[in-house]
Structure formats: C-alpha cells, structure tokens
Amino acid sequence: MKKSIIYLLLGTFVSFFLNYYLLGSLGWQADLYHAFAFGLGWGLAYFVDRPEWALPKKMGLSFLGILLLLLIGFVFFSFEIAIPSIIKFSTVFVAYYLIASFRESKSLRK
C-alpha cells in the first residue's frame, strides 16, 4: 500500500510539472486534476497488481478509480476537462499491464 501511494504522489508530481511548465497549461487546477488522474492510474495499477486477486476484483477497483475521477471532474470542472482525465487514467492503467505482460511473471511487482 505504501508503494502505491508513493507511485500516486510521484506520478501526480511529475505529470503536473510536465504539463504546467513544459506542455502548456489549462490553469493550475486543471493541470493538477489531470496529473492526479495520471498518478491515480499508476498507483492503482500497482495496487491491484496482485496475482492472487481475481480479474473482476481488479477491474472493479479500476472502475471505482474512474468514478472518483468523474465525480471530482463534474463537481469542480466542466465535461471537457473531466473526460480527458478518464482517458489519461485508462491509458496509464492499460500501459502498466502491457509492460507487465512482457515479463514472465506478468507482474511488475516481482
């Protein structure tokens, strides 16, 4: 759990500074929200990367992550800001498992 939180914070920090300072800003609030989506995708993918967990449990937790992002996005931002964060979250989540699939253990934890 500690490493998952570290990955969430590290992913959020790195993504925020890349978006805000290098790639162009939508405002610091929107950049922080999109960075949180990136960090949440990375941290949650690491958290559910447990071979003993069934696939429905893993997908259920990732769906909860998507719902959390949608809730935050629709409460504080517009539809146009909320939807790209879901795409960013999903891309990071799938990329984590794509990279893990090349390992013999099918996990990045081991």
C-alpha positions as CSV (number, residue, x, y, z in Angstrom):
1,M,0.0,0.0,0.0
2,K,2.9,2.4,0.8
3,K,4.4,1.9,-2.7
4,S,1.0,2.5,-4.3
5,I,0.7,5.8,-2.5
6,I,4.3,6.8,-3.4
7,Y,3.5,6.0,-7.1
8,L,0.3,8.0,-6.9
9,L,2.2,11.0,-5.4
10,L,5.2,10.7,-7.7
11,G,3.1,10.3,-10.8
12,T,1.0,13.3,-9.8
13,F,4.0,15.4,-9.1
14,V,5.9,14.6,-12.3
15,S,2.8,14.8,-14.5
16,F,1.8,18.2,-13.0
17,F,5.2,19.8,-13.6
18,L,5.5,18.4,-17.1
19,N,2.0,19.7,-18.0
20,Y,2.3,23.0,-16.2
21,Y,5.8,24.1,-17.1
22,L,6.6,22.3,-20.4
23,L,3.5,21.3,-22.3
24,G,1.2,24.3,-21.8
25,S,-1.3,25.0,-19.0
26,L,-5.0,24.9,-18.8
27,G,-4.7,26.6,-15.4
28,W,-3.0,25.0,-12.4
29,Q,-6.3,23.5,-11.1
30,A,-7.0,21.6,-14.3
31,D,-3.3,20.6,-14.6
32,L,-3.3,19.2,-11.1
33,Y,-6.6,17.3,-11.8
34,H,-5.1,15.7,-14.9
35,A,-1.9,15.0,-13.1
36,F,-3.9,13.3,-10.3
37,A,-5.6,11.1,-13.0
38,F,-2.1,10.1,-14.2
39,G,-0.9,9.4,-10.6
40,L,-4.1,7.5,-9.7
41,G,-3.8,5.3,-12.8
42,W,-0.2,4.4,-12.0
43,G,-0.8,3.9,-8.2
44,L,-4.0,2.0,-8.6
45,A,-2.5,-0.3,-11.3
46,Y,0.4,-1.1,-9.0
47,F,-2.0,-1.7,-6.1
48,V,-4.2,-4.2,-8.0
49,D,-1.2,-6.0,-9.5
50,R,-1.6,-9.0,-7.2
51,P,-1.7,-12.4,-8.8
52,E,-4.0,-13.8,-6.1
53,W,-6.7,-11.3,-6.9
54,A,-9.4,-12.3,-9.4
55,L,-9.8,-10.1,-12.6
56,P,-13.3,-8.9,-11.6
57,K,-11.9,-7.5,-8.3
58,K,-9.1,-5.7,-10.2
59,M,-11.5,-4.3,-12.8
60,G,-14.0,-3.3,-10.1
61,L,-11.3,-1.2,-8.3
62,S,-10.2,0.4,-11.5
63,F,-13.9,1.3,-12.2
64,L,-14.0,2.9,-8.7
65,G,-11.0,5.0,-9.7
66,I,-12.8,6.1,-12.9
67,L,-15.9,7.0,-10.9
68,L,-13.8,9.0,-8.4
69,L,-12.2,11.0,-11.3
70,L,-15.6,11.6,-12.9
71,L,-17.1,12.8,-9.6
72,I,-14.2,15.2,-9.0
73,G,-14.3,16.3,-12.6
74,F,-18.0,17.0,-12.8
75,V,-18.2,18.8,-9.4
76,F,-15.2,21.1,-9.9
77,F,-14.7,21.2,-13.7
78,S,-16.6,21.0,-16.9
79,F,-17.3,18.0,-19.1
80,E,-14.4,18.9,-21.4
81,I,-11.9,18.8,-18.6
82,A,-13.3,15.6,-16.9
83,I,-13.3,13.3,-19.9
84,P,-9.7,13.6,-20.9
85,S,-8.7,12.7,-17.3
86,I,-10.5,9.4,-17.7
87,I,-8.7,8.8,-20.9
88,K,-5.3,9.6,-19.2
89,F,-6.2,7.3,-16.3
90,S,-7.2,4.4,-18.6
91,T,-4.1,4.8,-20.8
92,V,-1.7,4.7,-17.8
93,F,-3.6,1.7,-16.3
94,V,-3.5,-0.3,-19.6
95,A,0.1,0.7,-20.3
96,Y,1.1,-0.7,-16.9
97,Y,-0.4,-4.1,-17.7
98,L,1.0,-4.0,-21.2
99,I,4.5,-3.5,-19.8
100,A,3.8,-6.2,-17.2
101,S,2.7,-8.7,-19.9
102,F,6.2,-8.8,-21.3
103,R,7.6,-10.2,-18.0
104,E,7.4,-13.9,-17.3
105,S,5.6,-13.3,-14.0
106,K,3.1,-11.0,-15.7
107,S,3.6,-8.6,-12.9
108,L,5.8,-5.6,-12.2
109,R,5.7,-6.2,-8.5
110,K,8.1,-9.2,-8.7
